[in-house]
Amino acid sequence: MLVAAAVCPCPPLLVPEVAAGAAPELDTARNACADALGVLAASRPDLLVVAGPAARDRRGPHPEGARGSFGGFGVGLEVRLGEDTPEGAAAGPLPDSLAVGAWLLGRTGWNGAPVEGLGVGESLEAARCADAGRELARRADRVALLVMGDGSACRTLKAPGYLDERAEDFDAGAARALGDADTAALLALDAGLARTLKVSGRAPWQVLAGAAAGTDLGGRLLYAEAPYGVGYFVAAWS
């Protein structure tokens, strides 16, 4: 059963070594992520699953001990999901979103439950996302989720996806649903519009909605801003 969740953005810029001189600009987001991860630790889960968007070749489960790297961003920094294991050492590389999640866990000194990962295809339809979430929630008596994903990348003229006037309303609705732990609103997010607005978090958020079905979790929105024209949200469910 799902007992807690943290929602965090997944840009590699969260990692100061990647952001370099721009690192201080996301300090508030990093601190909010640390607060959300504190909620996960306090829930004392039997299993923590990090879920985030992934390209086709990195979808699916990633075992504890799987490694990720920020070498593609010019930084010789490697991360690992939880403890070192033979299965993890033999596994393929983590998708960038899960690597950022692993970095957040390492930054906060996670030493609780075993940690696994799930790479979610950004095009996965809502019903299948919800099914995946329900399956995760059945993995242990007490399951926690760290859900990685960004809002629209079309919030400003200088955003990666340029300006789309629909982006602000979409992000406002997503932020409200995440802050209220509103699973119905999350499952109702329009996948086609999300794709047009370059939203990477839609599918992982809908996995969370499926995992939380039948629970009485409440939510708190800890951060909602759009630095660099991309919607970043941090929320904690407990």
N, C-alpha and C positions, 0 to 999 in steps of 0.2 A: 504494500500500500504506500502511496505517496504521502510523506509526512512533511516535506518542505521543498521549496524550490527557490532558486536565485536566477534572475534573468539579467544578463550582461551583454553589452555590445561586443563585437568581435573584430574590430579593426586591429591589424598588427601595430598600428600607431599607439595602442595602449601600452606596448612594451617600450620603455624609455630608450633602450638602446636602438630601437628602430626609429622612434620619433626624433632622436638626437636633439637638436636645438629647440624643437617645438614641443619637447616632452612636457614642460610645465602646463601647457594649455589643456591637458587632459588629467591633471592631478585631481580635480574634483570628481571626475568620472571614476578614476582608479580608487579613490577613497570610498565612493559609494559602492563599488564592486566589493571592496573589502568588508563593508558593513553587511552586504547581502550574503556573502560567504560566511560571515559570522552566524547568520541565522541557520545556515546549513549545518554548521558544526554543532550548534546548540540543539539541533533536532536529534542528534546521536543516531544517524542512520546505520543500517546494516550494509548498505550499498549506495554509492554515489555514482550517477551516470552523467557524463558531460555530453550534451547533445548540441549539434550545430550544423550549419549548412556545409555541404561537401560536393565537390565535383564527382562525376560519375565513377572515376577510378578509386575514390576514397570513401565511398558510401558504405553503410553497414556498420557492424560492430567493430570496435577496436579494443583489444584486451588490455588489462592492467599492465603497465610497463611499456606500452607502445610509446614511441618517441616522435617528436616533431622538431622542426628546425626553422629558424628565420633566415637561413642562408640565402633564400631567394630575395630577401630584402637587403642584402649586403651586410648582414650581421651574423657573426659566427656564434650564435647562441642556440643551444639545444635544450629541449624540455622533455619531460616524461610524465605520463599519466600514472600517478600513484607510485607504488613500489616497483622495483625492478623484478621482472619475471622472465623465464625463458620464452613464454608465449609472446610477451611484449617485445622482447629483443628480436624475435623472428618475424614480427608483424611489419607490414608496410608503414610508410610514414603517415603521421596524423595530418588531416586537412588543417588548413590555416586556422579555422575557427576553433578547433579542438586544441591546437597548439597554444592559442591565446588563453583558452580555458585552463590548460595545464600550467601555463605561466602564472595565471591568477592564483591557482591553488598553491603553487610553489611560493609565491610572494607572501601568501598569508600563512604559510607553514602548515598546510593540511596534513594531519597525521591520524585521521580518523578511519572511517570505513574504507574498504577496497574501492578503487576508482576504475571505471570503465568508460568507453566512449561510444558514441553513435553518430556517424555522419549521415545527414539527412539530405536527400535530393531536394533542391529548391522548387522543383516542379511537382513534387509529390502532392496528390490531391488531399483535401482536408480529411476525408473519411479514412484514408490509409494512414495519414499522420496520427489521427486519433486512435486507430487500431494499434499503431506502434507504441503510442503512449500508454495505452491500457496494458500492453504486453510488458513494458518496462515496469509498471507499477506492481505487476505480479511477480517480479523477480525476487523479492525478499519481503519480509514482514515490514521493514521500515526502509523505504527507498527515498532518496533525495535526488533532485535534478539540478544541474547547473546548465542553464539553457542559453546558448550563445546565438546572437543574431542582431542585425542592424535594421533600422527603419529605412525610409526612402533615401536614396542618394540623389534626389532631384529637388532639394529644398531651396537652392539659391542658384543664381546665374553661374557661379563658380563651382558648383557641385559637380561630382564626377558624371552625373547624368543630365547636367544642365537643369534649368528651372522648369518644373511642371506644377501648375497652380493647384493640382489635386493632391500634391504630396503632403502639404501641411495638414489638411483634413484627415487624410489616411493615417498619418502619424499620430494625430491627436486622438483618433479613435483607438488605435493600437495601444497608446500609452494609457488611456483610460481603462481599457480592458485589462492590461497587465497590472495596473495599480489596484483594480477592484477584484482581481482574481476571477474575472468574468469569462468563464470557459465558453459559454455560448457565443459571446461577442468575438472571441478569438477564432472559433471555428467558422464564424460567418465572414471572416476577412476574405476579400475577393482575390483569388489567386492570380487571375489575369491582370487585374489592376496592379497587384503587388509586383508582378513581373515587369510591367511597363514602368513602374516607379523605381525599379531596381532595389526592391526590399529583400534582403537576404534572410530576415528573421521569421517570415510568415510561416513556413513549414515547421521549424523548430518550436515556435510558439504554439502551433496547433498540436504538436506532439505533447507539449506540456498540458494543453487543455484535455487531451485524451487521458493522460496519466492522472489528472486531478478529478476526473469524473467520479461522482459519488462521495467525494470528500467534503469537508467543511472548511477548507483552507481559506484564510483571508489574505489580502494582499496589501502591500505598501509600495508606492512609487517613490523611489529614492533619488532618481535623476532622470531628466528628460530635456535634452538640448540637441542642437544640430550644428556642432562645430564642423567646419569644412563643408557645410551643406548636406550633411548626412545625419539622419535621426538616430541618436543613441539613447537607449533607455536602460535603467537599472531598476529592478523591482525585487521584492522579497515576499515569498508566500510561506505562511506557517499556520 
